Amino acid sequence: MRALVVDDSTPIRMYLRKVLTSNGFEVAEARNGREGLEQLRSKQIDLVLLDWNMPVMNGLELLRYIRSEPGLGRPCVMMVTTETDLSEVSQALECGANEYVMKPFTPEIILDKLALMGFTVEA
């Protein structure tokens, strides 16, 4: 299984990489939506963990590309963000996010959401 972590925070990317690799994922990283889109266009990705607030291209813009560009496949998308307003949660889900996690989070929260999306994880 291949995952892509798209977040402008290096510590968050490293933390999510550790959680995912310990559960059998091969993990790629991107610092913003544009880099994430390039990764998605060059690799088959099964799962995207996506921050909302990033420079160059934000997470919601990337999510719209993921859901509208046929060549990207249909990866599961988990928003992992500081956006906590219900209108943002609704907007992300309406745009095609499969799950939504608010920062700060624990590995258990990420694993629970992965299980809800159908991925086999070690709790």
C-alpha contacts under 8 A as a table, 3 or more apart, distances in Angstrom:
res1	aa1	res2	aa2	distance
1	M	24	G	7.11
1	M	25	F	5.11
1	M	26	E	6.15
1	M	45	I	7.69
1	M	46	D	6.20
1	M	47	L	8.00
2	R	25	F	5.51
2	R	26	E	4.77
2	R	27	V	5.93
2	R	28	A	7.72
2	R	44	Q	7.24
2	R	45	I	5.10
2	R	46	D	5.32
2	R	47	L	6.51
3	A	20	L	7.75
3	A	25	F	6.22
3	A	26	E	6.09
3	A	27	V	4.84
3	A	28	A	6.29
3	A	45	I	5.75
3	A	46	D	5.86
3	A	47	L	4.60
3	A	48	V	5.67
3	A	49	L	7.56
4	L	27	V	5.69
4	L	28	A	4.78
4	L	29	E	5.51
4	L	30	A	7.38
4	L	36	G	7.52
4	L	39	Q	7.92
4	L	45	I	6.77
4	L	47	L	6.29
4	L	48	V	4.77
4	L	49	L	6.25
5	V	13	R	6.18
5	V	16	L	7.20
5	V	17	R	7.33
5	V	27	V	7.21
5	V	28	A	6.36
5	V	29	E	4.84
5	V	30	A	6.26
5	V	48	V	5.93
5	V	49	L	4.83
5	V	50	L	6.21
6	V	13	R	7.30
6	V	29	E	5.90
6	V	30	A	4.69
6	V	31	R	5.76
6	V	32	N	6.03
6	V	33	G	6.81
6	V	36	G	5.99
6	V	48	V	7.34
6	V	49	L	6.15
6	V	50	L	4.95
6	V	51	D	6.14
6	V	59	G	7.94
7	D	10	T	7.42
7	D	12	I	7.05
7	D	13	R	6.20
7	D	29	E	7.95
7	D	30	A	6.48
7	D	31	R	5.15
7	D	32	N	6.02
7	D	50	L	6.38
7	D	51	D	5.12
7	D	54	M	6.86
8	D	13	R	7.92
8	D	30	A	7.62
8	D	31	R	4.39
8	D	32	N	5.77
8	D	51	D	7.80
8	D	54	M	5.75
8	D	55	P	7.55
9	S	12	I	5.34
9	S	13	R	6.32
9	S	31	R	7.30
10	T	13	R	5.10
10	T	14	M	6.13
10	T	31	R	7.89
11	P	14	M	5.09
11	P	15	Y	6.07
12	I	15	Y	5.05
12	I	16	L	6.08
13	R	16	L	5.26
13	R	17	R	5.96
13	R	29	E	6.95
14	M	17	R	5.03
14	M	18	K	6.27
15	Y	18	K	5.23
15	Y	19	V	6.46
16	L	19	V	5.07
16	L	20	L	6.08
17	R	20	L	5.17
17	R	21	T	5.88
17	R	27	V	6.21
18	K	21	T	5.32
18	K	22	S	6.04
19	V	22	S	5.45
19	V	23	N	6.69
19	V	107	P	6.29
20	L	23	N	5.17
20	L	24	G	6.61
20	L	25	F	5.36
20	L	26	E	7.70
20	L	27	V	7.15
21	T	24	G	5.14
21	T	25	F	4.77
21	T	26	E	6.19
21	T	27	V	6.74
22	S	25	F	7.38
23	N	121	V	5.67
23	N	122	E	6.36
28	A	39	Q	7.85
29	E	36	G	7.48
30	A	33	G	7.41
30	A	35	E	5.26
30	A	36	G	5.09
30	A	39	Q	7.59
31	R	35	E	6.42
31	R	36	G	7.38
31	R	54	M	7.78
32	N	35	E	5.50
32	N	36	G	6.19
32	N	54	M	5.62
32	N	55	P	6.13
32	N	56	V	6.37
32	N	57	M	6.06
32	N	58	N	6.77
32	N	59	G	7.74
33	G	36	G	4.82
33	G	37	L	6.04
33	G	54	M	7.23
33	G	55	P	7.87
33	G	56	V	6.81
33	G	57	M	4.51
33	G	58	N	5.50
33	G	59	G	5.90
33	G	61	E	7.39
33	G	62	L	5.36
34	R	37	L	5.09
34	R	38	E	6.36
34	R	56	V	6.61
34	R	57	M	5.61
34	R	62	L	7.48
35	E	38	E	5.09
35	E	39	Q	6.30
36	G	39	Q	5.08
36	G	40	L	6.17
36	G	62	L	7.59
37	L	40	L	5.01
37	L	41	R	6.14
37	L	62	L	6.77
37	L	65	Y	7.81
37	L	66	I	7.87
38	E	41	R	5.14
38	E	42	S	6.31
39	Q	42	S	5.19
39	Q	43	K	6.01
40	L	43	K	5.45
40	L	44	Q	6.72
40	L	45	I	6.39
40	L	72	L	6.08
41	R	44	Q	7.86
41	R	71	G	7.27
41	R	72	L	6.05
44	Q	72	L	7.59
44	Q	73	G	7.57
45	I	48	V	7.32
45	I	73	G	7.93
45	I	75	P	6.11
46	D	74	R	7.62
46	D	75	P	4.60
46	D	76	C	6.23
47	L	75	P	5.14
47	L	76	C	4.74
47	L	77	V	5.85
47	L	78	M	7.70
48	V	75	P	6.69
48	V	76	C	6.20
48	V	77	V	4.73
48	V	78	M	6.17
49	L	77	V	6.00
49	L	78	M	4.86
49	L	79	M	5.84
49	L	80	V	6.27
50	L	59	G	5.93
50	L	77	V	7.04
50	L	78	M	6.09
50	L	79	M	4.72
50	L	80	V	5.57
50	L	81	T	7.52
51	D	54	M	7.06
51	D	58	N	7.65
51	D	59	G	5.44
51	D	79	M	5.86
51	D	80	V	5.09
51	D	81	T	4.95
52	W	58	N	5.56
52	W	59	G	4.06
52	W	60	L	5.96
52	W	79	M	7.07
52	W	80	V	7.39
52	W	81	T	5.69
52	W	82	T	7.80
52	W	83	E	7.39
53	N	58	N	5.48
53	N	59	G	6.45
53	N	81	T	7.49
54	M	57	M	6.42
54	M	58	N	4.84
54	M	59	G	6.88
55	P	58	N	6.29
57	M	61	E	6.32
57	M	62	L	6.83
58	N	61	E	5.45
58	N	62	L	6.43
59	G	62	L	5.01
59	G	63	L	6.02
59	G	79	M	7.92
60	L	63	L	4.93
60	L	64	R	6.28
60	L	92	A	6.66
60	L	95	C	7.73
61	E	64	R	5.19
61	E	65	Y	6.49
62	L	65	Y	5.03
62	L	66	I	6.16
63	L	66	I	4.98
63	L	67	R	6.27
63	L	77	V	7.81
63	L	95	C	6.85
63	L	96	G	7.02
63	L	97	A	7.21
64	R	67	R	5.27
64	R	68	S	6.08
64	R	95	C	6.20
64	R	96	G	7.58
65	Y	68	S	5.13
65	Y	69	E	5.64
66	I	69	E	5.78
66	I	72	L	6.27
66	I	73	G	7.96
66	I	74	R	7.44
66	I	75	P	7.92
67	R	70	P	7.62
67	R	74	R	7.15
67	R	95	C	7.58
67	R	96	G	6.52
69	E	72	L	5.94
70	P	73	G	6.06
72	L	75	P	7.76
76	C	97	A	7.41
76	C	98	N	6.09
76	C	117	M	7.39
77	V	96	G	7.68
77	V	97	A	5.10
77	V	98	N	5.35
77	V	99	E	6.68
78	M	97	A	6.00
78	M	98	N	5.85
78	M	99	E	4.67
78	M	100	Y	5.50
78	M	101	V	7.10
79	M	92	A	7.64
79	M	97	A	6.61
79	M	99	E	6.31
79	M	100	Y	4.69
79	M	101	V	5.94
80	V	100	Y	6.18
80	V	101	V	4.72
80	V	102	M	5.78
80	V	103	K	6.55
81	T	84	T	7.88
81	T	100	Y	7.94
81	T	101	V	6.45
81	T	102	M	5.14
81	T	103	K	5.39
82	T	102	M	5.48
82	T	103	K	4.93
82	T	104	P	7.47
83	E	88	E	6.58
83	E	89	V	7.57
83	E	102	M	6.70
84	T	88	E	7.02
84	T	89	V	7.02
84	T	102	M	6.37
85	D	88	E	5.45
85	D	89	V	6.55
86	L	89	V	4.96
86	L	90	S	6.04
87	S	90	S	5.09
87	S	91	Q	6.02
88	E	91	Q	4.94
88	E	92	A	6.13
89	V	92	A	5.30
89	V	93	L	6.27
89	V	100	Y	6.93
90	S	93	L	5.17
90	S	94	E	6.00
91	Q	94	E	5.08
91	Q	95	C	6.17
92	A	95	C	5.08
92	A	96	G	6.49
92	A	97	A	5.59
92	A	100	Y	7.95
93	L	96	G	5.17
93	L	97	A	4.65
93	L	98	N	6.60
93	L	99	E	7.36
93	L	100	Y	7.79
94	E	97	A	7.22
97	A	100	Y	7.13
98	N	117	M	7.22
99	E	113	K	6.71
99	E	117	M	7.70
101	V	105	F	7.25
101	V	109	I	7.73
101	V	110	I	7.56
102	M	105	F	6.54
105	F	109	I	6.30
105	F	110	I	7.44
106	T	109	I	5.30
106	T	110	I	6.69
107	P	110	I	5.16
107	P	111	L	6.13
108	E	111	L	5.02
108	E	112	D	5.97
108	E	123	A	6.89
109	I	112	D	5.09
109	I	113	K	6.24
110	I	113	K	5.22
110	I	114	L	6.16
111	L	114	L	4.97
111	L	115	A	6.16
111	L	121	V	6.39
111	L	122	E	7.61
111	L	123	A	6.54
112	D	115	A	5.15
112	D	116	L	6.30
112	D	123	A	7.73
113	K	116	L	4.96
113	K	117	M	6.32
114	L	117	M	5.07
114	L	118	G	6.46
114	L	119	F	5.38
114	L	120	T	7.56
114	L	121	V	7.20
115	A	118	G	5.05
115	A	119	F	5.06
115	A	120	T	6.13
115	A	121	V	6.44
116	L	119	F	7.45
